[in-house]
Amino acid sequence: MTSADEQQSEAVIEFATRLFAAFGYDGTTLQGLAEAMGYDLDWLHDTFGDKRALYLAVIERTSQAQRAVVEGALASLPARDAAGVSAAMHDLVDRYLELCLSNPQIPALWMHRWLGDAADIPDLEQKYAVPIINITRDALRSAARDGIIDGGTDLDLLVRTLAWSMYGFLHGEALAPPDPPDPDNPRTKPRLRAHLHQLVDRMLGLPDA
């Protein structure tokens, strides 16, 4: 594949990511994507296969970005004290929140999935979401064994709660006024970040930073 072909393929994946995030897998067609980008439908089929294959390429790409953020933030774990665990988890919250704000299509893809999108593609969560959750859970287990964090905390649900909180807040247009979430509001990021820091510290039994 030439450099030009690679750039063209990258452009398709990026555009498909936005379409799947906006309309879901079920609401997106290869024909519509081809028309919107001005590409030949046969070329899309030859390059990516069917819609399912393109969707999986999108999920794979976004999951790689998520995993890189999580692994980078948790590089300092295991920590020897509560302050170290708190700092690592705050860094994870900050980096992941920044990823979601900079790439709103990532939480949007999973929000669609939670509402029943792409129901004919099984095990997406097991292949892509669960391993990322497990990385964080497993990194915290040694701190629990050492008595640094509350050993009674359900670490799996803690990690899921963080994801649910970010995704739901940033895509919670259905939440009632007077103060609905607005990712474009400059107060949204520090407000949510402070809440998530507090949530982490209290669920893990750490002193508030």
Secondary structure, 3 states (H helix, E strand, C coil): CCHHHHHHHHHHHHHHHHHHHHHCCCCCCHHHHHHHHCCCHHHHHHHHCCHHHHHHHHHHHHHHHHHHHHHHHHHHCCCCCHHHHHHHHHHHHHHHHHHHHHCCHHHHHHHHHHCCCCCCCCCHHHHHHHHHHHHHHHHHHHHHHCCCCCCCCCHHHHHHHHHHHHHHHHCCCCCCCCCCCCCCCCCHHHHHHHHHHHHHHHHCCCCCC
